[in-house]
Amino acid sequence: MIAISLGFLGLAVLAVFAARVYTEVRRLAGQVDKASNEIERAARELNDAAGPLAAQTGHFVQDVTSHTT
């Protein structure tokens, strides 16, 4: 009887840890999404700022926002 109780307790502990991992992964995914959006915005701003400067110097500027991964 004690073995069954310990087995059930072990499964319950594993379930708690699995739930904690799940919530942390969801939180991390949200942070990655936010950082990705900020990087995309910064790349767009940099490209917009570099365009006129490149036109003045005669250099070609590649549009970094048109590439998809």
Biopython code that builds the backbone (N, CA, C, O; Angstrom):
import numpy as np
from Bio.PDB.StructureBuilder import StructureBuilder

atoms = [
    (1, "MET", "N", (0.834, -1.199, 0.000)),
    (1, "MET", "CA", (0.000, 0.000, 0.000)),
    (1, "MET", "C", (0.874, 1.257, 0.000)),
    (1, "MET", "O", (0.554, 2.235, -0.675)),
    (2, "ILE", "N", (1.967, 1.232, 0.749)),
    (2, "ILE", "CA", (2.852, 2.394, 0.804)),
    (2, "ILE", "C", (3.505, 2.642, -0.553)),
    (2, "ILE", "O", (3.760, 3.788, -0.924)),
    (3, "ALA", "N", (3.777, 1.563, -1.296)),
    (3, "ALA", "CA", (4.400, 1.713, -2.617)),
    (3, "ALA", "C", (3.454, 2.421, -3.574)),
    (3, "ALA", "O", (3.879, 3.261, -4.367)),
    (4, "ILE", "N", (2.185, 2.086, -3.501)),
    (4, "ILE", "CA", (1.195, 2.742, -4.363)),
    (4, "ILE", "C", (1.078, 4.216, -4.001)),
    (4, "ILE", "O", (0.991, 5.069, -4.885)),
    (5, "SER", "N", (1.077, 4.517, -2.715)),
    (5, "SER", "CA", (0.995, 5.908, -2.264)),
    (5, "SER", "C", (2.227, 6.703, -2.720)),
    (5, "SER", "O", (2.101, 7.835, -3.189)),
    (6, "LEU", "N", (3.396, 6.115, -2.583)),
    (6, "LEU", "CA", (4.617, 6.805, -3.021)),
    (6, "LEU", "C", (4.651, 6.981, -4.536)),
    (6, "LEU", "O", (5.118, 8.005, -5.035)),
    (7, "GLY", "N", (4.160, 5.992, -5.261)),
    (7, "GLY", "CA", (4.083, 6.114, -6.717)),
    (7, "GLY", "C", (3.151, 7.235, -7.134)),
    (7, "GLY", "O", (3.471, 8.016, -8.029)),
    (8, "PHE", "N", (2.001, 7.314, -6.489)),
    (8, "PHE", "CA", (1.060, 8.398, -6.791)),
    (8, "PHE", "C", (1.643, 9.754, -6.420)),
    (8, "PHE", "O", (1.480, 10.726, -7.157)),
    (9, "LEU", "N", (2.314, 9.820, -5.292)),
    (9, "LEU", "CA", (2.950, 11.063, -4.870)),
    (9, "LEU", "C", (4.032, 11.485, -5.871)),
    (9, "LEU", "O", (4.155, 12.664, -6.200)),
    (10, "GLY", "N", (4.805, 10.524, -6.345)),
    (10, "GLY", "CA", (5.832, 10.819, -7.341)),
    (10, "GLY", "C", (5.235, 11.373, -8.628)),
    (10, "GLY", "O", (5.761, 12.324, -9.206)),
    (11, "LEU", "N", (4.142, 10.777, -9.072)),
    (11, "LEU", "CA", (3.465, 11.282, -10.277)),
    (11, "LEU", "C", (2.913, 12.689, -10.066)),
    (11, "LEU", "O", (2.960, 13.526, -10.968)),
    (12, "ALA", "N", (2.396, 12.938, -8.882)),
    (12, "ALA", "CA", (1.868, 14.271, -8.582)),
    (12, "ALA", "C", (2.986, 15.315, -8.597)),
    (12, "ALA", "O", (2.800, 16.420, -9.106)),
    (13, "VAL", "N", (4.142, 14.963, -8.040)),
    (13, "VAL", "CA", (5.276, 15.891, -8.052)),
    (13, "VAL", "C", (5.733, 16.153, -9.480)),
    (13, "VAL", "O", (6.023, 17.293, -9.842)),
    (14, "LEU", "N", (5.799, 15.099, -10.294)),
    (14, "LEU", "CA", (6.182, 15.281, -11.695)),
    (14, "LEU", "C", (5.176, 16.156, -12.439)),
    (14, "LEU", "O", (5.566, 16.966, -13.281)),
    (15, "ALA", "N", (3.903, 16.002, -12.140)),
    (15, "ALA", "CA", (2.878, 16.830, -12.785)),
    (15, "ALA", "C", (3.051, 18.300, -12.410)),
    (15, "ALA", "O", (2.885, 19.180, -13.254)),
    (16, "VAL", "N", (3.378, 18.565, -11.166)),
    (16, "VAL", "CA", (3.605, 19.950, -10.730)),
    (16, "VAL", "C", (4.799, 20.542, -11.468)),
    (16, "VAL", "O", (4.735, 21.672, -11.950)),
    (17, "PHE", "N", (5.883, 19.784, -11.557)),
    (17, "PHE", "CA", (7.062, 20.278, -12.280)),
    (17, "PHE", "C", (6.755, 20.494, -13.765)),
    (17, "PHE", "O", (7.223, 21.465, -14.359)),
    (18, "ALA", "N", (5.982, 19.603, -14.357)),
    (18, "ALA", "CA", (5.616, 19.751, -15.768)),
    (18, "ALA", "C", (4.801, 21.025, -15.977)),
    (18, "ALA", "O", (4.993, 21.729, -16.968)),
    (19, "ALA", "N", (3.902, 21.321, -15.056)),
    (19, "ALA", "CA", (3.100, 22.542, -15.165)),
    (19, "ALA", "C", (3.980, 23.777, -15.036)),
    (19, "ALA", "O", (3.775, 24.763, -15.744)),
    (20, "ARG", "N", (4.960, 23.730, -14.133)),
    (20, "ARG", "CA", (5.865, 24.874, -13.970)),
    (20, "ARG", "C", (6.711, 25.079, -15.219)),
    (20, "ARG", "O", (6.915, 26.211, -15.657)),
    (21, "VAL", "N", (7.203, 23.988, -15.790)),
    (21, "VAL", "CA", (7.991, 24.090, -17.026)),
    (21, "VAL", "C", (7.136, 24.674, -18.143)),
    (21, "VAL", "O", (7.594, 25.535, -18.895)),
    (22, "TYR", "N", (5.912, 24.214, -18.251)),
    (22, "TYR", "CA", (5.003, 24.714, -19.289)),
    (22, "TYR", "C", (4.788, 26.223, -19.160)),
    (22, "TYR", "O", (4.850, 26.945, -20.155)),
    (23, "THR", "N", (4.537, 26.696, -17.954)),
    (23, "THR", "CA", (4.301, 28.127, -17.787)),
    (23, "THR", "C", (5.566, 28.942, -18.076)),
    (23, "THR", "O", (5.481, 30.034, -18.637)),
    (24, "GLU", "N", (6.720, 28.426, -17.703)),
    (24, "GLU", "CA", (7.970, 29.145, -17.981)),
    (24, "GLU", "C", (8.266, 29.179, -19.480)),
    (24, "GLU", "O", (8.760, 30.183, -19.993)),
    (25, "VAL", "N", (7.969, 28.099, -20.174)),
    (25, "VAL", "CA", (8.178, 28.071, -21.627)),
    (25, "VAL", "C", (7.255, 29.070, -22.304)),
    (25, "VAL", "O", (7.675, 29.763, -23.231)),
    (26, "ARG", "N", (6.024, 29.158, -21.867)),
    (26, "ARG", "CA", (5.083, 30.137, -22.431)),
    (26, "ARG", "C", (5.578, 31.569, -22.186)),
    (26, "ARG", "O", (5.504, 32.418, -23.075)),
    (27, "ARG", "N", (6.078, 31.825, -20.986)),
    (27, "ARG", "CA", (6.597, 33.162, -20.660)),
    (27, "ARG", "C", (7.812, 33.487, -21.520)),
    (27, "ARG", "O", (7.931, 34.594, -22.045)),
    (28, "LEU", "N", (8.703, 32.528, -21.660)),
    (28, "LEU", "CA", (9.897, 32.732, -22.478)),
    (28, "LEU", "C", (9.530, 32.960, -23.943)),
    (28, "LEU", "O", (10.137, 33.799, -24.608)),
    (29, "ALA", "N", (8.549, 32.227, -24.446)),
    (29, "ALA", "CA", (8.105, 32.410, -25.830)),
    (29, "ALA", "C", (7.565, 33.822, -26.034)),
    (29, "ALA", "O", (7.798, 34.428, -27.080)),
    (30, "GLY", "N", (6.858, 34.342, -25.061)),
    (30, "GLY", "CA", (6.364, 35.719, -25.153)),
    (30, "GLY", "C", (7.496, 36.723, -25.192)),
    (30, "GLY", "O", (7.436, 37.698, -25.941)),
    (31, "GLN", "N", (8.531, 36.497, -24.390)),
    (31, "GLN", "CA", (9.681, 37.401, -24.382)),
    (31, "GLN", "C", (10.439, 37.335, -25.703)),
    (31, "GLN", "O", (10.898, 38.358, -26.211)),
    (32, "VAL", "N", (10.568, 36.135, -26.255)),
    (32, "VAL", "CA", (11.249, 35.982, -27.548)),
    (32, "VAL", "C", (10.466, 36.696, -28.642)),
    (32, "VAL", "O", (11.056, 37.346, -29.505)),
    (33, "ASP", "N", (9.144, 36.581, -28.610)),
    (33, "ASP", "CA", (8.309, 37.260, -29.594)),
    (33, "ASP", "C", (8.463, 38.774, -29.486)),
    (33, "ASP", "O", (8.576, 39.465, -30.498)),
    (34, "LYS", "N", (8.469, 39.282, -28.269)),
    (34, "LYS", "CA", (8.623, 40.729, -28.057)),
    (34, "LYS", "C", (9.989, 41.202, -28.556)),
    (34, "LYS", "O", (10.085, 42.230, -29.226)),
    (35, "ALA", "N", (11.041, 40.452, -28.231)),
    (35, "ALA", "CA", (12.387, 40.823, -28.673)),
    (35, "ALA", "C", (12.502, 40.763, -30.190)),
    (35, "ALA", "O", (13.145, 41.617, -30.800)),
    (36, "SER", "N", (11.888, 39.772, -30.790)),
    (36, "SER", "CA", (11.912, 39.645, -32.250)),
    (36, "SER", "C", (11.233, 40.840, -32.913)),
    (36, "SER", "O", (11.728, 41.369, -33.908)),
    (37, "ASN", "N", (10.115, 41.256, -32.364)),
    (37, "ASN", "CA", (9.418, 42.418, -32.917)),
    (37, "ASN", "C", (10.249, 43.693, -32.758)),
    (37, "ASN", "O", (10.268, 44.535, -33.656)),
    (38, "GLU", "N", (10.929, 43.836, -31.631)),
    (38, "GLU", "CA", (11.769, 45.010, -31.419)),
    (38, "GLU", "C", (12.963, 45.019, -32.378)),
    (38, "GLU", "O", (13.342, 46.074, -32.888)),
    (39, "ILE", "N", (13.548, 43.859, -32.621)),
    (39, "ILE", "CA", (14.668, 43.763, -33.564)),
    (39, "ILE", "C", (14.195, 44.087, -34.971)),
    (39, "ILE", "O", (14.881, 44.794, -35.710)),
    (40, "GLU", "N", (13.038, 43.581, -35.344)),
    (40, "GLU", "CA", (12.497, 43.867, -36.671)),
    (40, "GLU", "C", (12.242, 45.370, -36.839)),
    (40, "GLU", "O", (12.543, 45.945, -37.885)),
    (41, "ARG", "N", (11.686, 45.996, -35.800)),
    (41, "ARG", "CA", (11.425, 47.431, -35.862)),
    (41, "ARG", "C", (12.735, 48.215, -35.977)),
    (41, "ARG", "O", (12.830, 49.164, -36.755)),
    (42, "ALA", "N", (13.740, 47.815, -35.201)),
    (42, "ALA", "CA", (15.034, 48.499, -35.251)),
    (42, "ALA", "C", (15.694, 48.324, -36.612)),
    (42, "ALA", "O", (16.300, 49.260, -37.133)),
    (43, "ALA", "N", (15.580, 47.131, -37.191)),
    (43, "ALA", "CA", (16.153, 46.900, -38.520)),
    (43, "ALA", "C", (15.449, 47.758, -39.568)),
    (43, "ALA", "O", (16.088, 48.291, -40.475)),
    (44, "ARG", "N", (14.145, 47.887, -39.440)),
    (44, "ARG", "CA", (13.385, 48.724, -40.375)),
    (44, "ARG", "C", (13.804, 50.190, -40.238)),
    (44, "ARG", "O", (13.994, 50.882, -41.238)),
    (45, "GLU", "N", (13.949, 50.662, -38.987)),
    (45, "GLU", "CA", (14.372, 52.049, -38.762)),
    (45, "GLU", "C", (15.781, 52.288, -39.302)),
    (45, "GLU", "O", (16.054, 53.329, -39.900)),
    (46, "LEU", "N", (16.661, 51.332, -39.089)),
    (46, "LEU", "CA", (18.029, 51.451, -39.588)),
    (46, "LEU", "C", (18.043, 51.488, -41.111)),
    (46, "LEU", "O", (18.769, 52.281, -41.711)),
    (47, "ASN", "N", (17.247, 50.639, -41.728)),
    (47, "ASN", "CA", (17.172, 50.630, -43.188)),
    (47, "ASN", "C", (16.598, 51.946, -43.715)),
    (47, "ASN", "O", (17.082, 52.489, -44.708)),
    (48, "ASP", "N", (15.575, 52.446, -43.048)),
    (48, "ASP", "CA", (14.985, 53.717, -43.470)),
    (48, "ASP", "C", (15.974, 54.865, -43.320)),
    (48, "ASP", "O", (16.006, 55.770, -44.154)),
    (49, "ALA", "N", (16.784, 54.832, -42.261)),
    (49, "ALA", "CA", (17.762, 55.889, -42.036)),
    (49, "ALA", "C", (18.942, 55.766, -42.994)),
    (49, "ALA", "O", (19.526, 56.777, -43.384)),
    (50, "ALA", "N", (19.299, 54.549, -43.375)),
    (50, "ALA", "CA", (20.459, 54.343, -44.247)),
    (50, "ALA", "C", (20.141, 54.636, -45.704)),
    (50, "ALA", "O", (21.042, 54.951, -46.481)),
    (51, "GLY", "N", (18.878, 54.538, -46.084)),
    (51, "GLY", "CA", (18.498, 54.743, -47.481)),
    (51, "GLY", "C", (18.915, 56.087, -48.036)),
    (51, "GLY", "O", (19.611, 56.131, -49.050)),
    (52, "PRO", "N", (18.519, 57.185, -47.415)),
    (52, "PRO", "CA", (18.911, 58.492, -47.941)),
    (52, "PRO", "C", (20.429, 58.707, -47.932)),
    (52, "PRO", "O", (20.974, 59.314, -48.854)),
    (53, "LEU", "N", (21.095, 58.221, -46.918)),
    (53, "LEU", "CA", (22.548, 58.362, -46.846)),
    (53, "LEU", "C", (23.218, 57.587, -47.969)),
    (53, "LEU", "O", (24.166, 58.073, -48.587)),
    (54, "ALA", "N", (22.733, 56.392, -48.232)),
    (54, "ALA", "CA", (23.306, 55.591, -49.312)),
    (54, "ALA", "C", (23.039, 56.239, -50.665)),
    (54, "ALA", "O", (23.882, 56.186, -51.560)),
    (55, "ALA", "N", (21.873, 56.848, -50.814)),
    (55, "ALA", "CA", (21.567, 57.523, -52.067)),
    (55, "ALA", "C", (22.513, 58.696, -52.289)),
    (55, "ALA", "O", (22.893, 58.975, -53.427)),
    (56, "GLN", "N", (22.896, 59.380, -51.227)),
    (56, "GLN", "CA", (23.821, 60.503, -51.353)),
    (56, "GLN", "C", (25.210, 60.034, -51.754)),
    (56, "GLN", "O", (25.900, 60.709, -52.518)),
    (57, "THR", "N", (25.624, 58.881, -51.243)),
    (57, "THR", "CA", (26.971, 58.397, -51.531)),
    (57, "THR", "C", (27.016, 57.505, -52.754)),
    (57, "THR", "O", (28.099, 57.176, -53.237)),
    (58, "GLY", "N", (25.844, 57.102, -53.272)),
    (58, "GLY", "CA", (25.801, 56.275, -54.463)),
    (58, "GLY", "C", (25.931, 54.789, -54.183)),
    (58, "GLY", "O", (26.144, 54.011, -55.113)),
    (59, "HIS", "N", (25.812, 54.376, -52.945)),
    (59, "HIS", "CA", (25.896, 52.960, -52.607)),
    (59, "HIS", "C", (24.509, 52.345, -52.580)),
    (59, "HIS", "O", (23.507, 53.024, -52.355)),
    (60, "PHE", "N", (24.480, 51.055, -52.814)),
    (60, "PHE", "CA", (23.232, 50.295, -52.812)),
    (60, "PHE", "C", (22.916, 49.835, -51.400)),
    (60, "PHE", "O", (23.798, 49.350, -50.690)),
    (61, "VAL", "N", (21.646, 49.986, -50.982)),
    (61, "VAL", "CA", (21.204, 49.510, -49.682)),
    (61, "VAL", "C", (20.159, 48.427, -49.905)),
    (61, "VAL", "O", (19.160, 48.636, -50.594)),
    (62, "GLN", "N", (20.409, 47.268, -49.310)),
    (62, "GLN", "CA", (19.473, 46.158, -49.430)),
    (62, "GLN", "C", (18.365, 46.324, -48.403)),
    (62, "GLN", "O", (18.631, 46.667, -47.251)),
    (63, "ASP", "N", (17.131, 46.086, -48.808)),
    (63, "ASP", "CA", (16.003, 46.202, -47.901)),
    (63, "ASP", "C", (15.958, 44.960, -47.022)),
    (63, "ASP", "O", (15.599, 43.878, -47.487)),
    (64, "VAL", "N", (16.326, 45.113, -45.743)),
    (64, "VAL", "CA", (16.392, 43.979, -44.830)),
    (64, "VAL", "C", (15.016, 43.545, -44.357)),
    (64, "VAL", "O", (14.868, 42.428, -43.860)),
    (65, "THR", "N", (14.013, 44.386, -44.493)),
    (65, "THR", "CA", (12.691, 44.025, -43.997)),
    (65, "THR", "C", (11.918, 43.184, -44.993)),
    (65, "THR", "O", (10.869, 42.644, -44.640)),
    (66, "SER", "N", (12.390, 43.051, -46.218)),
    (66, "SER", "CA", (11.660, 42.277, -47.206)),
    (66, "SER", "C", (11.982, 40.797, -47.154)),
    (66, "SER", "O", (11.303, 39.994, -47.794)),
    (67, "HIS", "N", (13.021, 40.418, -46.391)),
    (67, "HIS", "CA", (13.392, 39.014, -46.297)),
    (67, "HIS", "C", (12.569, 38.314, -45.238)),
    (67, "HIS", "O", (12.347, 38.844, -44.149)),
    (68, "THR", "N", (12.122, 37.125, -45.568)),
    (68, "THR", "CA", (11.374, 36.322, -44.590)),
    (68, "THR", "C", (12.172, 35.081, -44.289)),
    (68, "THR", "O", (12.877, 34.541, -45.141)),
    (69, "THR", "N", (12.043, 34.641, -43.046)),
    (69, "THR", "CA", (12.760, 33.425, -42.634)),
    (69, "THR", "C", (11.802, 32.322, -42.353)),
    (69, "THR", "O", (12.218, 31.221, -41.993)),
]
sb = StructureBuilder()
sb.init_structure("model")
sb.init_model(0)
sb.init_chain("A")
sb.init_seg("    ")
for serial, (resi, resn, name, xyz) in enumerate(atoms, 1):
    if name == "N":
        sb.init_residue(resn, " ", resi, " ")
    sb.init_atom(name, np.array(xyz, "f"), 0.0, 1.0, " ", f" {name:<3s}", serial, name[0])
structure = sb.get_structure()
